[in-house]
Amino acid sequence: MDPKEDEVREVLVGLSKASHRDPELHRAEVNEVYQKLSDFLYGYHPSISVLLAALEENAKEIQGFMSQTPKSATQAEVTGAPSSSTDEDARVTDLQPGKNSLSAKFRKGLSQISLARMFTKWEQEHKQGETTVNVFARDLSASAPEKHKRLYIQEFLHAYKGQFINQRVALDGIKHGIKCLVFETLYGHGGILAILSFVYHQFRSLNFKDLRKLETELRRVDWVVELAFDKTQWYEACQEAYEGTLLFPVFDIID
């Protein structure tokens, strides 16, 4: 018997003998085992299946939303002028949990892309070597960037501490925005990010190593392939329209 099959059998036997309290006592370990079993049984993170199902379920609504003009598509559901200089950066506000409409998800996607691009520009200007996006695009299994990515983002956020009040949300947005930019590089068309913004939570749950499999699966869905190609320029126009509404200049450090 294959040693890997022996290992899986041993895990399954252990789980079958566990009491109902054991999973609660060892939640982290159980989650890790579940991930490994999913990789073994399905060949990829189970959230990919959930993501694909969510896309199919909302295909008509997604295509309808993406038929709007960039200005209409990026319109906030609730508008209002900032009341003071202490107001949060609009991108961080958009990333706050709450609204779950297509419009809110779309703006979340635009927000994290904008933050990640801003961070990448800062990285190019202040750090030597490849950017974090380029490192992961070249090697999805790269582990070294994880540590310096967090350190660099924290350094970046410190430089912009007057702009980003909730730095935890900003950091999280940058991290997932980097993942989006890496996937854009893998897929080849920026329009795919517009589509993935509508499955915002499912995409966020994926690891970098899952991105190649996701690319393969998405290329099997005809309407996704066509829409991603057709809407690449539209999505970039949406990004420009979105950033044009921001309170702070996108690339200027606030003293």
C-alpha atoms as an extended CHARMM CRD file, in Angstrom:
* protein
*
       255  EXT
         1         1  MET       CA              0.0000000000        0.0000000000        0.0000000000  PROA      1               0.0000000000
         2         2  ASP       CA              1.1410000000        3.5310000000       -0.8130000000  PROA      2               0.0000000000
         3         3  PRO       CA              2.6930000000        5.2240000000        2.2780000000  PROA      3               0.0000000000
         4         4  LYS       CA              0.3950000000        8.2020000000        1.6910000000  PROA      4               0.0000000000
         5         5  GLU       CA             -2.6540000000        5.9220000000        1.8250000000  PROA      5               0.0000000000
         6         6  ASP       CA             -1.3530000000        4.4300000000        5.0780000000  PROA      6               0.0000000000
         7         7  GLU       CA             -1.0670000000        7.9240000000        6.5280000000  PROA      7               0.0000000000
         8         8  VAL       CA             -4.6190000000        8.8240000000        5.4860000000  PROA      8               0.0000000000
         9         9  ARG       CA             -5.9780000000        5.5530000000        6.8970000000  PROA      9               0.0000000000
        10        10  GLU       CA             -4.2360000000        6.2380000000       10.2170000000  PROA      10              0.0000000000
        11        11  VAL       CA             -5.7810000000        9.7110000000       10.3960000000  PROA      11              0.0000000000
        12        12  LEU       CA             -9.2550000000        8.3830000000        9.6140000000  PROA      12              0.0000000000
        13        13  VAL       CA             -8.9790000000        5.6860000000       12.2650000000  PROA      13              0.0000000000
        14        14  GLY       CA             -7.8760000000        8.2850000000       14.8020000000  PROA      14              0.0000000000
        15        15  LEU       CA            -10.8200000000       10.5280000000       13.9800000000  PROA      15              0.0000000000
        16        16  SER       CA            -13.2830000000        7.6610000000       14.1940000000  PROA      16              0.0000000000
        17        17  LYS       CA            -12.1090000000        6.8960000000       17.7300000000  PROA      17              0.0000000000
        18        18  ALA       CA            -12.1320000000       10.5150000000       18.9100000000  PROA      18              0.0000000000
        19        19  SER       CA            -14.7540000000       11.6020000000       21.4030000000  PROA      19              0.0000000000
        20        20  HSD       CA            -17.1570000000       14.4080000000       20.5520000000  PROA      20              0.0000000000
        21        21  ARG       CA            -15.0900000000       16.7620000000       22.7470000000  PROA      21              0.0000000000
        22        22  ASP       CA            -11.8030000000       16.1580000000       20.9690000000  PROA      22              0.0000000000
        23        23  PRO       CA            -12.4830000000       18.3560000000       17.9020000000  PROA      23              0.0000000000
        24        24  GLU       CA            -13.3250000000       21.2990000000       20.1540000000  PROA      24              0.0000000000
        25        25  LEU       CA            -10.1660000000       20.7790000000       22.1720000000  PROA      25              0.0000000000
        26        26  HSD       CA             -7.9900000000       20.5030000000       19.0630000000  PROA      26              0.0000000000
        27        27  ARG       CA             -9.7890000000       22.7050000000       16.5480000000  PROA      27              0.0000000000
        28        28  ALA       CA             -6.6250000000       23.9300000000       14.8140000000  PROA      28              0.0000000000
        29        29  GLU       CA             -5.3090000000       20.3990000000       14.3450000000  PROA      29              0.0000000000
        30        30  VAL       CA             -8.6790000000       19.1650000000       13.0820000000  PROA      30              0.0000000000
        31        31  ASN       CA             -8.8390000000       21.9860000000       10.5340000000  PROA      31              0.0000000000
        32        32  GLU       CA             -5.3520000000       21.1190000000        9.3390000000  PROA      32              0.0000000000
        33        33  VAL       CA             -6.2970000000       17.4550000000        8.9630000000  PROA      33              0.0000000000
        34        34  TYR       CA             -9.4600000000       18.4280000000        7.0690000000  PROA      34              0.0000000000
        35        35  GLN       CA             -7.3920000000       20.5120000000        4.6370000000  PROA      35              0.0000000000
        36        36  LYS       CA             -4.9500000000       17.6490000000        4.0510000000  PROA      36              0.0000000000
        37        37  LEU       CA             -7.7630000000       15.1530000000        3.5010000000  PROA      37              0.0000000000
        38        38  SER       CA             -9.4370000000       17.5270000000        1.0560000000  PROA      38              0.0000000000
        39        39  ASP       CA             -6.1910000000       17.9170000000       -0.8580000000  PROA      39              0.0000000000
        40        40  PHE       CA             -5.8100000000       14.1340000000       -0.9550000000  PROA      40              0.0000000000
        41        41  LEU       CA             -9.4070000000       13.3770000000       -1.9700000000  PROA      41              0.0000000000
        42        42  TYR       CA            -10.1200000000       16.2560000000       -4.3350000000  PROA      42              0.0000000000
        43        43  GLY       CA             -6.7020000000       17.5210000000       -5.3410000000  PROA      43              0.0000000000
        44        44  TYR       CA             -7.4670000000       21.0860000000       -4.2800000000  PROA      44              0.0000000000
        45        45  HSD       CA             -8.9520000000       23.2360000000       -1.5490000000  PROA      45              0.0000000000
        46        46  PRO       CA            -12.6910000000       22.4470000000       -1.1300000000  PROA      46              0.0000000000
        47        47  SER       CA            -13.4370000000       26.1710000000       -1.2820000000  PROA      47              0.0000000000
        48        48  ILE       CA            -12.6810000000       26.0730000000       -5.0120000000  PROA      48              0.0000000000
        49        49  SER       CA            -15.7740000000       23.9400000000       -5.4880000000  PROA      49              0.0000000000
        50        50  VAL       CA            -17.7780000000       26.3390000000       -3.3260000000  PROA      50              0.0000000000
        51        51  LEU       CA            -16.4510000000       29.2980000000       -5.3210000000  PROA      51              0.0000000000
        52        52  LEU       CA            -17.3480000000       27.7050000000       -8.6620000000  PROA      52              0.0000000000
        53        53  ALA       CA            -20.8260000000       26.8340000000       -7.4220000000  PROA      53              0.0000000000
        54        54  ALA       CA            -21.3750000000       30.4170000000       -6.2140000000  PROA      54              0.0000000000
        55        55  LEU       CA            -20.3530000000       31.7680000000       -9.6230000000  PROA      55              0.0000000000
        56        56  GLU       CA            -22.7820000000       29.4830000000      -11.4200000000  PROA      56              0.0000000000
        57        57  GLU       CA            -25.5900000000       30.3220000000       -9.0320000000  PROA      57              0.0000000000
        58        58  ASN       CA            -25.1360000000       34.0430000000       -9.6260000000  PROA      58              0.0000000000
        59        59  ALA       CA            -24.0100000000       33.9880000000      -13.2740000000  PROA      59              0.0000000000
        60        60  LYS       CA            -26.9190000000       36.0310000000      -14.6620000000  PROA      60              0.0000000000
        61        61  GLU       CA            -26.7170000000       38.6300000000      -11.9010000000  PROA      61              0.0000000000
        62        62  ILE       CA            -22.9330000000       38.9620000000      -12.3560000000  PROA      62              0.0000000000
        63        63  GLN       CA            -23.2300000000       39.4030000000      -16.1130000000  PROA      63              0.0000000000
        64        64  GLY       CA            -26.0050000000       41.9340000000      -15.6110000000  PROA      64              0.0000000000
        65        65  PHE       CA            -23.9800000000       43.9300000000      -13.1020000000  PROA      65              0.0000000000
        66        66  MET       CA            -20.9860000000       44.0030000000      -15.4370000000  PROA      66              0.0000000000
        67        67  SER       CA            -23.1190000000       45.4570000000      -18.2280000000  PROA      67              0.0000000000
        68        68  GLN       CA            -23.2310000000       48.7800000000      -16.3570000000  PROA      68              0.0000000000
        69        69  THR       CA            -20.9970000000       51.7390000000      -17.0820000000  PROA      69              0.0000000000
        70        70  PRO       CA            -17.8890000000       51.9970000000      -14.8710000000  PROA      70              0.0000000000
        71        71  LYS       CA            -19.3540000000       55.0460000000      -13.1370000000  PROA      71              0.0000000000
        72        72  SER       CA            -22.5880000000       53.2290000000      -12.3200000000  PROA      72              0.0000000000
        73        73  ALA       CA            -20.8500000000       50.0000000000      -11.2870000000  PROA      73              0.0000000000
        74        74  THR       CA            -18.5850000000       51.7840000000       -8.8090000000  PROA      74              0.0000000000
        75        75  GLN       CA            -21.2870000000       53.9320000000       -7.2350000000  PROA      75              0.0000000000
        76        76  ALA       CA            -21.4260000000       53.4840000000       -3.4760000000  PROA      76              0.0000000000
        77        77  GLU       CA            -24.7590000000       52.2990000000       -2.0880000000  PROA      77              0.0000000000
        78        78  VAL       CA            -24.6660000000       54.9870000000        0.6080000000  PROA      78              0.0000000000
        79        79  THR       CA            -23.0230000000       58.2680000000       -0.2910000000  PROA      79              0.0000000000
        80        80  GLY       CA            -22.0200000000       61.2160000000        1.8000000000  PROA      80              0.0000000000
        81        81  ALA       CA            -19.1220000000       63.5930000000        2.1250000000  PROA      81              0.0000000000
        82        82  PRO       CA            -16.5500000000       62.8900000000        4.8530000000  PROA      82              0.0000000000
        83        83  SER       CA            -17.2410000000       65.0360000000        7.8730000000  PROA      83              0.0000000000
        84        84  SER       CA            -13.7020000000       65.5420000000        9.1420000000  PROA      84              0.0000000000
        85        85  SER       CA            -10.0320000000       64.7970000000        8.5580000000  PROA      85              0.0000000000
        86        86  THR       CA            -10.2580000000       61.8880000000       10.9730000000  PROA      86              0.0000000000
        87        87  ASP       CA            -12.5120000000       59.8910000000        8.6430000000  PROA      87              0.0000000000
        88        88  GLU       CA            -11.1960000000       56.5310000000        7.5210000000  PROA      88              0.0000000000
        89        89  ASP       CA             -9.7770000000       55.9470000000        4.0570000000  PROA      89              0.0000000000
        90        90  ALA       CA            -12.7330000000       54.9980000000        1.8440000000  PROA      90              0.0000000000
        91        91  ARG       CA            -11.0640000000       51.7530000000        0.7770000000  PROA      91              0.0000000000
        92        92  VAL       CA            -10.7980000000       50.5630000000        4.3490000000  PROA      92              0.0000000000
        93        93  THR       CA            -14.4010000000       51.5820000000        4.9490000000  PROA      93              0.0000000000
        94        94  ASP       CA            -15.4700000000       49.5060000000        1.9440000000  PROA      94              0.0000000000
        95        95  LEU       CA            -13.6310000000       46.4920000000        3.3710000000  PROA      95              0.0000000000
        96        96  GLN       CA            -15.4740000000       46.6010000000        6.6870000000  PROA      96              0.0000000000
        97        97  PRO       CA            -17.8390000000       43.6400000000        7.1850000000  PROA      97              0.0000000000
        98        98  GLY       CA            -21.5080000000       44.3110000000        6.6650000000  PROA      98              0.0000000000
        99        99  LYS       CA            -23.1490000000       44.7550000000        3.3080000000  PROA      99              0.0000000000
       100       100  ASN       CA            -23.1440000000       41.6920000000        1.0650000000  PROA      100             0.0000000000
       101       101  SER       CA            -24.7790000000       42.9440000000       -2.1300000000  PROA      101             0.0000000000
       102       102  LEU       CA            -23.1200000000       42.5890000000       -5.5500000000  PROA      102             0.0000000000
       103       103  SER       CA            -22.2810000000       46.2930000000       -5.4400000000  PROA      103             0.0000000000
       104       104  ALA       CA            -20.6640000000       46.0250000000       -2.0010000000  PROA      104             0.0000000000
       105       105  LYS       CA            -18.6370000000       42.9660000000       -3.0410000000  PROA      105             0.0000000000
       106       106  PHE       CA            -17.5110000000       44.7170000000       -6.2090000000  PROA      106             0.0000000000
       107       107  ARG       CA            -16.2940000000       47.7250000000       -4.2490000000  PROA      107             0.0000000000
       108       108  LYS       CA            -14.4810000000       45.4290000000       -1.8040000000  PROA      108             0.0000000000
       109       109  GLY       CA            -12.6580000000       43.8870000000       -4.7420000000  PROA      109             0.0000000000
       110       110  LEU       CA            -11.7410000000       47.3020000000       -6.1580000000  PROA      110             0.0000000000
       111       111  SER       CA            -10.6090000000       48.4140000000       -2.7200000000  PROA      111             0.0000000000
       112       112  GLN       CA             -8.1650000000       45.6040000000       -2.0630000000  PROA      112             0.0000000000
       113       113  ILE       CA             -6.7450000000       45.8740000000       -5.5990000000  PROA      113             0.0000000000
       114       114  SER       CA             -6.2030000000       49.6070000000       -5.0900000000  PROA      114             0.0000000000
       115       115  LEU       CA             -4.5030000000       49.0360000000       -1.7290000000  PROA      115             0.0000000000
       116       116  ALA       CA             -2.2850000000       46.2630000000       -3.0960000000  PROA      116             0.0000000000
       117       117  ARG       CA             -1.2240000000       48.3900000000       -6.0640000000  PROA      117             0.0000000000
       118       118  MET       CA             -0.4420000000       51.2710000000       -3.7380000000  PROA      118             0.0000000000
       119       119  PHE       CA              1.6610000000       48.9570000000       -1.5570000000  PROA      119             0.0000000000
       120       120  THR       CA              3.4400000000       47.4890000000       -4.5940000000  PROA      120             0.0000000000
       121       121  LYS       CA              4.3630000000       50.9620000000       -5.8440000000  PROA      121             0.0000000000
       122       122  TRP       CA              5.7240000000       51.7920000000       -2.3860000000  PROA      122             0.0000000000
       123       123  GLU       CA              7.6470000000       48.4860000000       -2.4020000000  PROA      123             0.0000000000
       124       124  GLN       CA              9.2290000000       49.3240000000       -5.7680000000  PROA      124             0.0000000000
       125       125  GLU       CA             10.3210000000       52.7110000000       -4.4870000000  PROA      125             0.0000000000
       126       126  HSD       CA             11.5880000000       51.6980000000       -1.0380000000  PROA      126             0.0000000000
       127       127  LYS       CA             12.7290000000       48.0560000000       -1.2370000000  PROA      127             0.0000000000
       128       128  GLN       CA             15.2740000000       46.2330000000       -3.3550000000  PROA      128             0.0000000000
       129       129  GLY       CA             14.5860000000       43.0770000000       -5.3190000000  PROA      129             0.0000000000
       130       130  GLU       CA             11.3350000000       41.6470000000       -6.6280000000  PROA      130             0.0000000000
       131       131  THR       CA              7.9760000000       42.8110000000       -5.3880000000  PROA      131             0.0000000000
       132       132  THR       CA              5.8740000000       40.4260000000       -3.3300000000  PROA      132             0.0000000000
       133       133  VAL       CA              3.4590000000       40.0530000000       -6.2470000000  PROA      133             0.0000000000
       134       134  ASN       CA              6.2590000000       39.0340000000       -8.6190000000  PROA      134             0.0000000000
       135       135  VAL       CA              7.7420000000       36.5530000000       -6.1370000000  PROA      135             0.0000000000
       136       136  PHE       CA              4.4470000000       34.7030000000       -5.6850000000  PROA      136             0.0000000000
       137       137  ALA       CA              3.5660000000       34.8820000000       -9.3830000000  PROA      137             0.0000000000
       138       138  ARG       CA              6.8470000000       33.1330000000      -10.1160000000  PROA      138             0.0000000000
       139       139  ASP       CA              6.5120000000       30.5520000000       -7.3490000000  PROA      139             0.0000000000
       140       140  LEU       CA              3.1270000000       29.9850000000       -5.6840000000  PROA      140             0.0000000000
       141       141  SER       CA              4.7130000000       27.7130000000       -3.0930000000  PROA      141             0.0000000000
       142       142  ALA       CA              7.2070000000       30.3730000000       -1.9880000000  PROA      142             0.0000000000
       143       143  SER       CA              7.3170000000       30.5690000000        1.8020000000  PROA      143             0.0000000000
       144       144  ALA       CA              9.9600000000       33.2470000000        2.4060000000  PROA      144             0.0000000000
       145       145  PRO       CA              7.7690000000       36.1420000000        1.1910000000  PROA      145             0.0000000000
       146       146  GLU       CA              5.1610000000       35.4530000000        3.8760000000  PROA      146             0.0000000000
       147       147  LYS       CA              7.3210000000       36.9080000000        6.6370000000  PROA      147             0.0000000000
       148       148  HSD       CA              8.7420000000       39.8540000000        4.7580000000  PROA      148             0.0000000000
       149       149  LYS       CA              5.3520000000       40.5560000000        3.1970000000  PROA      149             0.0000000000
       150       150  ARG       CA              3.8190000000       41.1450000000        6.6220000000  PROA      150             0.0000000000
       151       151  LEU       CA              6.8200000000       43.1830000000        7.7830000000  PROA      151             0.0000000000
       152       152  TYR       CA              6.8150000000       45.2980000000        4.6350000000  PROA      152             0.0000000000
       153       153  ILE       CA              3.0750000000       45.8900000000        4.8360000000  PROA      153             0.0000000000
       154       154  GLN       CA              3.3930000000       46.9470000000        8.4640000000  PROA      154             0.0000000000
       155       155  GLU       CA              6.1980000000       49.3300000000        7.5120000000  PROA      155             0.0000000000
       156       156  PHE       CA              4.0670000000       50.6930000000        4.6780000000  PROA      156             0.0000000000
       157       157  LEU       CA              1.0850000000       51.1870000000        6.9660000000  PROA      157             0.0000000000
       158       158  HSD       CA              3.2590000000       52.9960000000        9.4870000000  PROA      158             0.0000000000
       159       159  ALA       CA              4.2890000000       55.4240000000        6.7350000000  PROA      159             0.0000000000
       160       160  TYR       CA              0.6010000000       55.9910000000        6.0120000000  PROA      160             0.0000000000
       161       161  LYS       CA             -0.6430000000       55.8990000000        9.5810000000  PROA      161             0.0000000000
       162       162  GLY       CA             -2.4230000000       59.2080000000        9.1340000000  PROA      162             0.0000000000
       163       163  GLN       CA             -4.4180000000       57.7730000000        6.2620000000  PROA      163             0.0000000000
       164       164  PHE       CA             -5.3720000000       54.2890000000        7.4760000000  PROA      164             0.0000000000
       165       165  ILE       CA             -7.0040000000       54.4000000000       10.8970000000  PROA      165             0.0000000000
       166       166  ASN       CA             -8.0100000000       50.7450000000       11.0740000000  PROA      166             0.0000000000
       167       167  GLN       CA             -4.6520000000       49.2870000000       10.1500000000  PROA      167             0.0000000000
       168       168  ARG       CA             -5.7460000000       45.6950000000       10.7520000000  PROA      168             0.0000000000
       169       169  VAL       CA             -8.3880000000       45.9140000000        8.0450000000  PROA      169             0.0000000000
       170       170  ALA       CA             -5.9790000000       47.7680000000        5.7570000000  PROA      170             0.0000000000
       171       171  LEU       CA             -3.3070000000       45.0830000000        6.2500000000  PROA      171             0.0000000000
       172       172  ASP       CA             -5.8120000000       42.3320000000        5.5380000000  PROA      172             0.0000000000
       173       173  GLY       CA             -6.9820000000       44.1290000000        2.4050000000  PROA      173             0.0000000000
       174       174  ILE       CA             -3.4440000000       44.5250000000        1.0930000000  PROA      174             0.0000000000
       175       175  LYS       CA             -2.6460000000       40.8490000000        1.6850000000  PROA      175             0.0000000000
       176       176  HSD       CA             -5.6920000000       39.6590000000       -0.2260000000  PROA      176             0.0000000000
       177       177  GLY       CA             -5.2000000000       42.3190000000       -2.8810000000  PROA      177             0.0000000000
       178       178  ILE       CA             -1.7230000000       40.9030000000       -3.4770000000  PROA      178             0.0000000000
       179       179  LYS       CA             -3.3270000000       37.4940000000       -4.0080000000  PROA      179             0.0000000000
       180       180  CYS       CA             -5.6570000000       39.0580000000       -6.5800000000  PROA      180             0.0000000000
       181       181  LEU       CA             -2.7610000000       40.6620000000       -8.4590000000  PROA      181             0.0000000000
       182       182  VAL       CA             -0.8970000000       37.3590000000       -8.4670000000  PROA      182             0.0000000000
       183       183  PHE       CA             -3.9460000000       35.6180000000       -9.8960000000  PROA      183             0.0000000000
       184       184  GLU       CA             -4.3220000000       38.3290000000      -12.5400000000  PROA      184             0.0000000000
       185       185  THR       CA             -0.7490000000       37.5920000000      -13.6150000000  PROA      185             0.0000000000
       186       186  LEU       CA             -1.4330000000       33.8540000000      -13.7780000000  PROA      186             0.0000000000
       187       187  TYR       CA             -4.7000000000       34.2070000000      -15.6860000000  PROA      187             0.0000000000
       188       188  GLY       CA             -3.5600000000       36.9230000000      -18.0680000000  PROA      188             0.0000000000
       189       189  HSD       CA             -6.6940000000       39.0870000000      -18.1220000000  PROA      189             0.0000000000
       190       190  GLY       CA             -7.6230000000       41.6430000000      -15.4770000000  PROA      190             0.0000000000
       191       191  GLY       CA            -11.3040000000       41.0750000000      -16.1830000000  PROA      191             0.0000000000
       192       192  ILE       CA            -11.1400000000       37.8650000000      -14.1610000000  PROA      192             0.0000000000
       193       193  LEU       CA            -10.7230000000       39.9700000000      -11.0160000000  PROA      193             0.0000000000
       194       194  ALA       CA            -14.0470000000       41.6620000000      -11.6780000000  PROA      194             0.0000000000
       195       195  ILE       CA            -15.7500000000       38.2570000000      -11.7550000000  PROA      195             0.0000000000
       196       196  LEU       CA            -13.9410000000       37.0110000000       -8.6520000000  PROA      196             0.0000000000
       197       197  SER       CA            -14.9900000000       40.0800000000       -6.6820000000  PROA      197             0.0000000000
       198       198  PHE       CA            -18.5290000000       38.6450000000       -6.6240000000  PROA      198             0.0000000000
       199       199  VAL       CA            -17.2090000000       35.5770000000       -4.7820000000  PROA      199             0.0000000000
       200       200  TYR       CA            -15.1240000000       37.7900000000       -2.5310000000  PROA      200             0.0000000000
       201       201  HSD       CA            -15.2290000000       35.6150000000        0.5990000000  PROA      201             0.0000000000
       202       202  GLN       CA            -14.6380000000       32.3180000000       -1.2110000000  PROA      202             0.0000000000
       203       203  PHE       CA            -11.5920000000       33.6720000000       -3.0290000000  PROA      203             0.0000000000
       204       204  ARG       CA            -10.1660000000       35.0820000000        0.1880000000  PROA      204             0.0000000000
       205       205  SER       CA            -10.2640000000       31.6170000000        1.7790000000  PROA      205             0.0000000000
       206       206  LEU       CA             -7.9060000000       30.1580000000       -0.8380000000  PROA      206             0.0000000000
       207       207  ASN       CA             -4.1640000000       29.7640000000       -0.3960000000  PROA      207             0.0000000000
       208       208  PHE       CA             -1.6180000000       30.8370000000       -2.9840000000  PROA      208             0.0000000000
       209       209  LYS       CA             -0.9430000000       27.2160000000       -3.8580000000  PROA      209             0.0000000000
       210       210  ASP       CA             -4.5960000000       26.7880000000       -4.8420000000  PROA      210             0.0000000000
       211       211  LEU       CA             -4.5060000000       29.5190000000       -7.4750000000  PROA      211             0.0000000000
       212       212  ARG       CA             -3.1810000000       27.4130000000      -10.3500000000  PROA      212             0.0000000000
       213       213  LYS       CA             -5.9340000000       24.8540000000       -9.8640000000  PROA      213             0.0000000000
       214       214  LEU       CA             -8.5060000000       27.6330000000       -9.6910000000  PROA      214             0.0000000000
       215       215  GLU       CA             -7.1920000000       29.0370000000      -12.9620000000  PROA      215             0.0000000000
       216       216  THR       CA             -7.5840000000       25.6260000000      -14.5950000000  PROA      216             0.0000000000
       217       217  GLU       CA            -11.1380000000       25.2160000000      -13.3260000000  PROA      217             0.0000000000
       218       218  LEU       CA            -12.2190000000       28.7230000000      -14.3470000000  PROA      218             0.0000000000
       219       219  ARG       CA            -10.9400000000       28.1780000000      -17.8860000000  PROA      219             0.0000000000
       220       220  ARG       CA            -13.4420000000       25.3410000000      -18.2040000000  PROA      220             0.0000000000
       221       221  VAL       CA            -16.3740000000       27.7170000000      -17.6430000000  PROA      221             0.0000000000
       222       222  ASP       CA            -17.2080000000       29.2820000000      -21.0060000000  PROA      222             0.0000000000
       223       223  TRP       CA            -19.0960000000       32.3240000000      -19.7710000000  PROA      223             0.0000000000
       224       224  VAL       CA            -16.3130000000       33.1590000000      -17.3030000000  PROA      224             0.0000000000
       225       225  VAL       CA            -13.6420000000       32.9230000000      -19.9930000000  PROA      225             0.0000000000
       226       226  GLU       CA            -15.6010000000       35.1410000000      -22.3960000000  PROA      226             0.0000000000
       227       227  LEU       CA            -16.5870000000       37.7120000000      -19.7800000000  PROA      227             0.0000000000
       228       228  ALA       CA            -13.0800000000       37.9460000000      -18.3050000000  PROA      228             0.0000000000
       229       229  PHE       CA            -11.6300000000       38.6640000000      -21.7420000000  PROA      229             0.0000000000
       230       230  ASP       CA            -14.3490000000       41.0890000000      -22.8390000000  PROA      230             0.0000000000
       231       231  LYS       CA            -14.3750000000       43.0910000000      -19.5910000000  PROA      231             0.0000000000
       232       232  THR       CA            -10.6520000000       43.6060000000      -18.9640000000  PROA      232             0.0000000000
       233       233  GLN       CA            -10.6240000000       47.2140000000      -20.1650000000  PROA      233             0.0000000000
       234       234  TRP       CA            -13.9930000000       47.8170000000      -18.5050000000  PROA      234             0.0000000000
       235       235  TYR       CA            -12.6290000000       46.6390000000      -15.1690000000  PROA      235             0.0000000000
       236       236  GLU       CA             -9.5860000000       48.8900000000      -15.4210000000  PROA      236             0.0000000000
       237       237  ALA       CA            -11.9580000000       51.7780000000      -16.1460000000  PROA      237             0.0000000000
       238       238  CYS       CA            -13.9230000000       50.7820000000      -13.0370000000  PROA      238             0.0000000000
       239       239  GLN       CA            -10.7020000000       50.8250000000      -11.0130000000  PROA      239             0.0000000000
       240       240  GLU       CA             -9.9010000000       54.3110000000      -12.2760000000  PROA      240             0.0000000000
       241       241  ALA       CA            -13.4420000000       55.5250000000      -11.5680000000  PROA      241             0.0000000000
       242       242  TYR       CA            -13.3120000000       54.0470000000       -8.0630000000  PROA      242             0.0000000000
       243       243  GLU       CA             -9.9410000000       55.5770000000       -7.2150000000  PROA      243             0.0000000000
       244       244  GLY       CA            -11.1420000000       58.9000000000       -8.5710000000  PROA      244             0.0000000000
       245       245  THR       CA            -13.6680000000       59.0590000000       -5.7290000000  PROA      245             0.0000000000
       246       246  LEU       CA            -11.1470000000       58.4760000000       -2.9380000000  PROA      246             0.0000000000
       247       247  LEU       CA            -10.6580000000       61.0520000000       -0.2080000000  PROA      247             0.0000000000
       248       248  PHE       CA             -6.8620000000       60.7560000000       -0.1950000000  PROA      248             0.0000000000
       249       249  PRO       CA             -4.4520000000       60.8260000000       -3.1740000000  PROA      249             0.0000000000
       250       250  VAL       CA             -3.7460000000       57.1950000000       -4.0100000000  PROA      250             0.0000000000
       251       251  PHE       CA              0.0540000000       57.3890000000       -4.0740000000  PROA      251             0.0000000000
       252       252  ASP       CA              0.9070000000       60.3460000000       -1.8350000000  PROA      252             0.0000000000
       253       253  ILE       CA              2.1730000000       59.7330000000        1.6970000000  PROA      253             0.0000000000
       254       254  ILE       CA              0.2260000000       61.6980000000        4.2980000000  PROA      254             0.0000000000
       255       255  ASP       CA              2.5520000000       63.4070000000        6.7890000000  PROA      255             0.0000000000
